[in-house]
Amino acid sequence: MESEIGDFVLRRAEGVYSYQLAVVVDDAWKRITYIVRDADLLYSAPHQIYLQKLLEYAALAIYPCLWL
């Protein structure tokens, strides 16, 4: 999976954690089980799934938001 996703930022130079890591930890803490993402955030789903596996968090169901 690492080769498919590639490198991505988890913590910025100024010490602030990135959205990718923060959202995974926050979702686990809040016991979120289903996520609906609009097209602008779907690119991040593979990164979040990868982090969930690394942190041994339960997998979430991630669905695209399909606006008509």
Contacts in CASP RR format, 6 or more apart in sequence:
PFRMAT RR
TARGET T0000
AUTHOR 0000-0000-0000
METHOD contacts of the structure
MODEL  1
MESEIGDFVLRRAEGVYSYQLAVVVDDAWKRITYIVRDADLLYSAPHQIY
LQKLLEYAALAIYPCLWL
1 50 0 8 1.000
1 53 0 8 1.000
2 50 0 8 1.000
4 46 0 8 1.000
5 46 0 8 1.000
5 47 0 8 1.000
5 50 0 8 1.000
8 18 0 8 1.000
8 20 0 8 1.000
8 47 0 8 1.000
9 18 0 8 1.000
9 20 0 8 1.000
10 17 0 8 1.000
10 18 0 8 1.000
10 20 0 8 1.000
10 21 0 8 1.000
11 17 0 8 1.000
11 18 0 8 1.000
11 21 0 8 1.000
12 18 0 8 1.000
19 44 0 8 1.000
20 44 0 8 1.000
20 47 0 8 1.000
20 48 0 8 1.000
20 51 0 8 1.000
21 51 0 8 1.000
23 44 0 8 1.000
23 48 0 8 1.000
24 48 0 8 1.000
24 51 0 8 1.000
24 52 0 8 1.000
24 55 0 8 1.000
24 57 0 8 1.000
25 55 0 8 1.000
27 35 0 8 1.000
27 57 0 8 1.000
27 60 0 8 1.000
28 52 0 8 1.000
28 55 0 8 1.000
28 57 0 8 1.000
28 58 0 8 1.000
32 60 0 8 1.000
33 58 0 8 1.000
33 60 0 8 1.000
33 61 0 8 1.000
34 60 0 8 1.000
34 61 0 8 1.000
34 63 0 8 1.000
35 60 0 8 1.000
35 61 0 8 1.000
35 62 0 8 1.000
35 63 0 8 1.000
36 63 0 8 1.000
36 64 0 8 1.000
36 65 0 8 1.000
37 44 0 8 1.000
37 45 0 8 1.000
37 62 0 8 1.000
37 63 0 8 1.000
37 64 0 8 1.000
37 65 0 8 1.000
38 64 0 8 1.000
38 65 0 8 1.000
38 67 0 8 1.000
39 64 0 8 1.000
39 65 0 8 1.000
42 64 0 8 1.000
45 62 0 8 1.000
48 60 0 8 1.000
48 62 0 8 1.000
49 59 0 8 1.000
49 60 0 8 1.000
49 62 0 8 1.000
52 58 0 8 1.000
52 59 0 8 1.000
52 60 0 8 1.000
53 59 0 8 1.000
END
